[in-house]
């Protein structure tokens, strides 16, 4: 098997996950080894609340991908300490870390609601999409009003792009509050999953 701090190949990694909590001490040691990402993934796969405290230092890593992995692992492990750290990661400068944190907070109303609401207005579309999916995953009807504004639209008159010069006549265009079509589709799917018949 792998030695402490040496989870640096996939065979060792798979063996450790298979051996479960017996390998947790070795996996924790791997957090400061050459492949902390594998140790983080192993802890997340095991969903071990005992390892949350060991993950916290890596939530401040300079490596955005590692912070994103830590956010996912914290969500798998659960517990209030994990949720508190996830609320911080929900504002991480690296969008994939924000996405992972938002998804992990879906079932944590007290900690996650404010973060999910902020993420619904994030400038990065992938983060907004994660927030919509988090609402769907959380399954709470009281969050429906958070999604409805994303489906609002207005009609605007704009110059016809097909027209030339002074012949360009104004045409009516629909301007959506949420510009991304995949996100609007996800909102409709989330409302359907939440059985929001009135909204639909």
C-alpha positions in Angstrom: 0.0 0.0 0.0 0.9 3.7 0.0 3.1 5.2 2.7 2.0 8.3 4.6 2.0 11.3 2.4 2.6 9.2 -0.7 -0.9 8.9 -2.3 0.7 9.7 -5.6 -0.6 7.1 -7.9 -4.0 5.8 -8.8 -3.5 2.2 -7.6 -2.6 3.4 -4.1 -5.5 5.8 -4.2 -8.0 3.1 -5.1 -6.7 0.7 -2.5 -7.0 3.3 0.2 -10.6 4.2 -0.7 -11.4 0.5 -0.8 -10.0 0.0 2.7 -12.2 2.8 4.1 -11.7 4.4 7.4 -8.8 2.1 8.2 -6.7 4.1 5.8 -8.0 7.5 7.0 -4.8 8.3 8.9 -2.7 7.6 5.8 -5.0 9.6 3.6 -4.9 12.6 6.0 -1.1 12.4 5.8 -1.4 12.6 2.0 -2.9 16.1 2.4 0.6 17.4 2.9 2.2 15.0 0.3 2.9 15.5 -3.4 -0.7 14.8 -4.5 -3.0 16.6 -1.9 -5.7 16.6 -4.6 -5.9 12.8 -4.5 -6.1 12.8 -0.7 -8.9 15.4 -0.8 -10.8 13.3 -3.3 -10.4 10.2 -1.2 -11.7 12.0 1.9 -14.7 13.3 -0.1 -15.4 9.8 -1.5 -15.3 8.4 2.1 -17.5 11.3 3.4 -15.6 11.3 6.6 -16.7 14.1 9.0 -13.6 13.3 11.1 -11.4 14.6 8.3 -13.1 18.1 7.9 -10.6 19.7 10.3 -7.7 18.4 8.2 -9.2 19.8 5.0 -9.6 23.4 6.3 -5.9 24.5 5.7 -6.3 23.5 2.0 -9.3 25.7 1.6 -6.8 28.6 1.6 -4.5 27.0 -0.9 -3.1 29.2 -3.8 -4.3 26.4 -6.2 -7.9 27.2 -7.3 -8.5 23.6 -8.5 -7.5 22.3 -5.1 -9.9 24.7 -3.4 -12.7 23.5 -5.7 -11.9 19.9 -4.7 -11.9 20.9 -1.0 -15.3 22.5 -1.4 -16.7 19.3 -3.0 -15.1 17.1 -0.2 -16.4 19.3 2.6 -19.9 19.0 1.1 -19.5 15.2 1.1 -18.3 15.1 4.7 -20.9 17.5 6.1 -21.2 19.0 9.6 -21.4 22.6 10.8 -17.6 23.2 10.5 -17.7 22.2 6.8 -20.8 24.3 6.2 -19.1 27.4 7.7 -16.0 26.9 5.5 -18.3 26.3 2.4 -20.0 29.7 3.1 -16.6 31.3 2.7 -15.7 29.3 -0.4 -19.0 30.4 -2.0 -17.3 33.8 -2.5 -14.0 32.3 -3.7 -12.3 34.2 -6.5 -12.0 31.0 -8.6 -15.5 30.3 -10.2 -15.2 26.4 -10.1 -14.6 26.7 -6.3 -17.7 28.9 -6.0 -19.7 26.4 -8.0 -18.6 23.4 -5.8 -19.3 25.3 -2.6 -22.8 26.4 -3.8 -23.8 22.9 -4.8 -22.6 21.6 -1.4 -24.7 24.2 0.4 -27.9 23.1 -1.2 -29.1 21.2 1.9 -27.9 23.7 4.5 -30.5 26.4 4.7 -29.0 28.3 7.7 -25.6 28.6 6.1 -26.3 28.3 2.4 -29.3 30.5 1.6 -27.5 33.9 1.5 -24.6 32.3 -0.6 -27.0 30.7 -3.1 -28.9 34.0 -3.5 -25.7 35.8 -4.2 -24.6 33.2 -6.7 -27.9 33.6 -8.6 -26.6 37.0 -9.5 -23.0 36.0 -10.1 -21.3 37.6 -13.2 -20.0 34.1 -14.2 -22.8 32.1 -15.9 -21.5 28.7 -14.7 -21.8 29.9 -11.1 -25.4 31.1 -11.7 -26.2 27.7 -13.2 -24.7 25.9 -10.1 -26.9 28.1 -7.9 -30.1 27.2 -9.9 -29.1 23.5 -9.7 -28.5 23.9 -5.9 -32.1 25.3 -5.5 -33.4 22.3 -7.4 -31.3 19.9 -5.3 -32.4 21.5 -2.1 -36.1 21.0 -3.0 -37.4 23.8 -0.9 -40.5 25.6 -2.3 -39.7 28.8 -0.4 -36.8 29.3 -2.8 -39.0 29.5 -5.8 -39.3 33.3 -5.7 -35.5 33.5 -6.0 -35.7 31.9 -9.5 -38.7 33.6 -11.0 -37.0 37.0 -11.7 -34.5 35.1 -14.0 -37.4 34.3 -16.4 -38.6 37.9 -16.7 -38.2 39.7 -20.0 -38.9 43.0 -21.7 -39.4 44.0 -25.3 -37.1 46.6 -26.7 -37.0 48.4 -30.1 -33.5 48.1 -31.7 -32.1 48.9 -35.1 -32.6 45.9 -37.5 -29.1 44.4 -38.0 -30.2 43.3 -41.5 -31.0 46.9 -42.5 -28.4 49.2 -44.1 -27.6 52.7 -43.0 -30.7 55.0 -42.9 -32.9 52.2 -44.1 -32.4 50.3 -40.8 -35.9 50.1 -39.3 -36.2 49.4 -35.6 -37.3 45.8 -34.8 -38.7 44.5 -31.5 -36.3 42.2 -29.6 -36.8 40.3 -26.4 -34.3 41.1 -23.6 -34.2 38.4 -20.9 -33.2 39.2 -17.3 -31.1 36.0 -17.4 -29.2 36.2 -20.8 -28.1 32.6 -20.8 -30.5 30.2 -22.5 -29.1 27.1 -20.7 -29.6 28.8 -17.3 -33.2 29.8 -18.2 -33.8 26.1 -19.2 -32.3 25.0 -15.8 -34.7 27.4 -14.0 -37.7 25.9 -15.8 -36.4 22.4 -14.9 -35.9 23.5 -11.3 -39.4 24.9 -11.0 -40.8 21.7 -12.5 -38.8 19.6 -10.0 -40.1 21.9 -7.2 -43.7 21.3 -8.5 -44.1 25.0 -8.9 -47.2 24.7 -11.0 -48.4 28.3 -10.4 -45.1 29.7 -11.5 -44.9 27.5 -14.7 
